[in-house]
């Protein structure tokens, strides 16, 4: 296969775009185009005597479908031959094409139960979800209306459920491959990685990208701490000492310990900054979101970047709540304040 525009780990060379690439004998990386800055999602094709199995599927667009069918054809197989689709998590750039593949091939589709339950959110109107998020963060109503004008009103996408629910440390039946599921919550409640010990390969979905620090799912209740859950998953992955990390975006890489260190430092710095803001006095999540940016404000943010920035502030506050450093006071608007413990023991918490 033509790999002359791709480096050894799959990092696009200057002027190049990701292409179908052999990662190991019988394992291929197939880029499926996406709208937006990420550009593509990497679907991994596992060859077996029974037919191909896929890790992730790509977004359900005609361009994505054409890329998938063309890539499999280049490998001497077809979508109709796919036997199973192991989806790392429920986001539609990973899950979207899976039901369509199943319809054509009869393949089974798997997902963690927590993410299967979360598929319902994609049937909701994106505008109403964004409004709820911004109001939960204490955004002024004028800012909520402005954000909704940017989004527009459109119906959500129906996402058919998977056939199988995979759990932590399960070994899905993929002939010739020794895959083990690793439950790695944070980015979504049921995010899964896949470990292949014989080849020392770790397929990480969106859990651990080489360049981008991923966002976390919104806390589901007052006890939920997506960031804390995420941080707890990192050291066990480092201890596996994979020879190669295969993420679903960007490019493959080898030094997982270094990347985990960068991710930990990033979250520690954000948490420390949030602590210092809380020590100054009560703050809404909307206000904190601006303070956590280098510019110090949300000025100029619209659409998805605005929602993601506000969401990350809420996630950071939920983490501080579990640490006993912050508490939420009902509104309107709801706001957050430092706990007495934080004020009495400044050395216990970051910042």
N, C-alpha and C positions, 0 to 999 in steps of 0.2 A: 504494500500500500504506500502511496506517495506521502512521505513524512518530511519532505525537505523544507517545509515551511514551519516545522515545529521542533522545538528543542527536545532533549532527551526526557525531560519531565513533563512535556506537554505545554510549556510556556511558549506562547506565540512569539516568533522572531519578529524583528522590526519589519513592518510592512506586511506581515502575514496574518492569516486568520486560522483558528484551530481547525484541524482536519482529522478525519478518521485515522487513528493511530494505534498500533499494536503496543500494548503496555507490557504484556507477558505472553508467552505462547498460549493461545486460546482466550485471551482477554484483550478486548478492544475498547478504546475511548471514542465515543461517537457524539460530536457536538450538535445540539439541536438549538436553532436560533431562538432568541427571546427578544421582545421589545424592551427598551430601556438600557441603562448603562452596563449591566452585566453582560449583555450581548448573546450569551448562550448558556445552556446547561449541559453538563457532560453526562450522557447516558453510558453506562458501562455494559458491554455485551460479553456474556460468559458463554463460550462455546461448549456444547456437550454432545454426546452421541445421540441424545434424544431430541436435540434442537437447541436453539439459543435461549438463554435466560437474560433478563435485563435487570439492572439496578437503576431505578428511576426511569421515567418515560418521556418527560418533556411537556411543554405547554401545548394545549389542544388548539393549534392553528393549522391552516393548510400548509403554510411554509414549514412548520415543524413536522407535520406528517410526511411531507415530501422529503425532508432531510432524513427522517428515520427510515423510510422505505428505500431511499437511494443508498444509505449507508449499509443497511442489511443486504441489499442486492450486491453491493461491492464485496461483501464477505461471502457471497455465494449462497445466501439464504434469503428468506422473505419474512415479512411480518406474520404471514399465515403460519410460519413454522415456530413462532415463539411459544415456549411452554410455560413460562412464569415471569411475572414482573414484581420484583421486590422493591417497594417504594420506601425511601428513607423517611419521608414525612408528607403531610397532607397539602402543602402549598402547591398551587396549580402548575407552577413551572416544573414540578417533579411528578405530580400525580395526574395532571390533566389528560395526557394521551392514554393512560393505562386502561380505562374502560373501552376506548376505541380499539386498542390492541386486542383486548379480550374478546370483543365482538367479532373481530376478523379471524382470530386464531383459536379461540377457546382456551387461551392461557388463563391460569389463576393469577389473581392480583392480591398482594399482601400489604398490610399496614399495621402499625400498632393500634390497639383498640382505642386508646385515648385520642389518637389523630383521626381514626375512623369516625368517632363521635363528633370531632370538630369539623367534618366536611360540611355540616349543615350551615356553617357560617358563610360559605360561598354561595348559598342560595339567597342570602339576605342582600338588601340593597346596600352597596358600598357607601352611599352618601349617608344613610342612617347610621351605619357603623362608625363612620368618621365623626359624625356629630356627637354620638354617645361618648366616644373617646375624648374629644376635645372638651365637652362639658364636664366629664369626670375629672379632667385635669384642671378645671376652673378657668377655662378660656372665656374671655368676654364674649357676649352673644354676638357682637358685631364681627368678631374674628371667626366665630362659628359660621355665620352666614357667608362671609367672604370665602371661607374654605369650601363650603358647599357649592358656591358659584363656580369655583375652580374645578370641582369634581364633576358637577352635573349629576343628573339623575339617570340611572340605568339599572336594569335588573341584574341580579346576581347570576352566577353560572351554576347549573345543576351538576353535581358531582356524584355519580353512582358509587355505591359502597364497594369495598373490597370483598374478596371471597374468603380471605384468611386473615386472622389477627395473629401477628407474631409477638412473642413476649421476650423478655430479657433472657439471654443465654440459651436461646433456642437454636437448633440446627436445621434450617430449612433444607428441603430435599432438592439439591441441585447436583445432578450426577457428575462425579469427577472433581467436585469442589468441596472443600471442608469449611463452609461458611458457618459463623456463629453470630447471632444477633447481639448487639450491645445497646441496651436502652440508655439513651443520652438526652434526657429532657433539658429544656432551656429554650432553644429556638422555637420549638413547639413542645407541647406536653408529652407527645409520644414519639419524638424523634429517635430514629434507629441508625446506628453505624453497623458495619459488617466487617468482621475480622476473618482473615484467611491465614491460619498459622503456618501452613506448609510453605506458602510463598511469602509469608510475613507482609501481607498487604492489609491496609486498613482503609476501607471505603467510608468516608465521613459525611457524605451528603453535604448539608450546610453547617454542620456542627463546628467544623474547624477549617476555615478557608485560609489560604496562605497569605492573603493581603488584607482582606476585609474582615472587620470585627462584626460578627452577625448580631442582629437584634434578637430580643427574647419575646416570647409570647406574653400577652397581657395577663397579669395575675387574675385568677378565676375567683378568688375569695380572699378574705383577710389573712388567711394562713399561708397562702401560696407565695412562693419566692422563686420565680423562674431563674433569676441570676444566681442565687445561692445553689440551686439544683445544678445549674450548668457548671459552675466552678468546681463542684464536687466530682464531676465526671472526668475532669481533665487529667489528674494525676494517674488514675488507672490506665488511661490510654497511653501515657508516656511510658509506664512500666511495661507495656507490651513490646516496646522497642521495634516498631514496624520498620521494615526496610524502605517502604514507600507509602506515602499517604495519598489517597485518591479522593479529592473533594469533588463536589458536583459543579463547582464554578472555578474560574480562573485557571489554575494549573496544578499539577502534581508536585510534591516536594518530599524531602527526605528527613529533615531535622525537626521532628515533632516537638522535642523538648524546647528548642529555641522558640518555636511558634507559640507554644503554650505559655512560655515566659512572657512573650510580648502581649498576649491576650490578658494574662493576669495583671500585668503592669497597667494596661489600658483601663481595666475595670477598677483597679485600686485607685488610680488617679481620679477617675470620675467620682468614685464613692467618697474620696477624701474631699473633693471640691464640694460635693453635695453636703457633707457634714459641716464644712466651713460656712456655707450659705445658711444652713439651719441654725447654726449658733448665732447668726445675726438677728434671727427672729422668724416668725411664721412666714410661710411661703406657699403659694399654690404650685402644683406640678407644672402648670403653664409657665409661671414665672421662673421656676427652677430650670425648665428646658432651655430658656433663653440664657440663663446664667452659666449653663454647662457648655455653651458654645464659645468658641474663641472670640467671636464678635461680641459676646455678652448679650445678645438679643435674638429674637426670632424674625427680625426684619428681613424681608425679601424671600422668606421660605413660603412655598405654596405646594399644594398637592401632596404626593407621597412623601417627599423629604420632610414636610412639616409634620405629618402624622407620625413618621418614624421617630423624629426628634422628640416629640411630646411623649410617645410611647416609651422611649428609653428612659425618660425622666421618671415616669410612673414606675417602671421596673426597678430603677435605682432606689426609689423611695420604699418600695415594697421590701427590698433587700434590707434596708436600714431598719424597717419595722421589725423584721425577723431578728435582727441583731439587737433589738431593744433600744435603738437610738432615735427612732422617730415614731410619731403617731399621727393618724389622720383624724381631723376634726370635721364632722359633717357641715355642709354649707347650707344655702348657697353663698359663695362658691365653696366647695370643700378645700381645705388647706391643710398643710402639714407643719408640725412643730417639733422641735427637739424635746426629747424626754428629759425628765429630771436626772435620770441616770447619765445621759450624755453630758449634761451641763456640769454634773458633779465630778465626772471621771473622764476628762478630755483625753487622757492618754490611752484609754481603752479602745477608742475608735479611730479609724483613719482620719487624718487631718489634724 
